[in-house]
Amino acid sequence: MVLIFGKDSCPYTQAAIEDCTDRGVAFEYINVKQAPANLDRMLVHSKGQRRVPVLVDGHRVTIGFGGT
């Protein structure tokens, strides 16, 4: 399962969610604005970078989403 850390107002977060949905990839969306613990969890994966979305697929972490 892919973890998608992002925020509702981010078009790149929404594009990542749509891409996973379209490809049938199981994912969990974690809104970093909803709770401080969500942001803290994202920052561990992103090594302190505050850009969203952050996609975590096993040991692979991708910061940002360009639709590729």
C-alpha positions in Angstrom: 0.0 0.0 0.0 1.2 3.5 -0.9 1.0 6.2 1.7 0.2 9.7 0.3 1.0 12.5 2.6 -0.5 15.8 1.4 -3.1 18.5 1.9 -6.5 18.9 0.4 -5.7 22.2 -1.2 -2.7 20.9 -3.1 -3.4 20.1 -6.8 -0.4 17.7 -6.9 -1.7 15.8 -3.9 -5.1 15.4 -5.7 -3.3 14.3 -8.9 -1.4 11.6 -7.0 -4.6 10.4 -5.5 -6.3 10.3 -8.9 -3.4 8.5 -10.4 -3.4 5.8 -7.8 -7.2 5.4 -8.1 -7.0 5.2 -11.9 -4.2 2.6 -11.8 -6.0 0.5 -9.1 -3.1 1.1 -6.6 -4.1 0.7 -2.9 -3.3 3.8 -1.0 -3.9 5.6 2.2 -4.2 9.4 2.1 -2.8 11.2 5.2 -3.7 14.9 5.5 -0.8 16.7 7.1 -3.0 19.6 8.0 -5.4 17.5 10.0 -3.1 16.7 12.9 0.4 17.6 13.9 1.3 13.9 14.2 0.6 13.5 10.5 3.0 16.2 9.6 5.7 14.8 12.0 5.2 11.3 10.4 5.7 12.8 6.9 8.8 14.7 7.9 10.4 11.5 9.0 9.9 10.0 5.5 10.8 13.2 3.7 13.9 13.8 5.9 12.6 17.2 6.9 11.3 18.4 3.5 8.0 20.2 3.8 6.8 19.8 0.2 3.7 17.8 -0.6 2.8 15.3 -1.7 5.2 12.7 -0.2 4.5 9.2 -1.6 5.8 6.3 0.4 5.8 2.9 -1.4 7.7 0.4 0.8 11.2 1.8 1.2 10.8 4.2 -1.8 10.0 7.8 -1.0 9.0 10.3 -3.7 8.6 14.0 -2.9 6.3 15.7 -5.3 4.1 14.3 -8.1 4.4 15.0 -11.7 2.2 12.3 -13.1 5.0 10.0 -14.2 
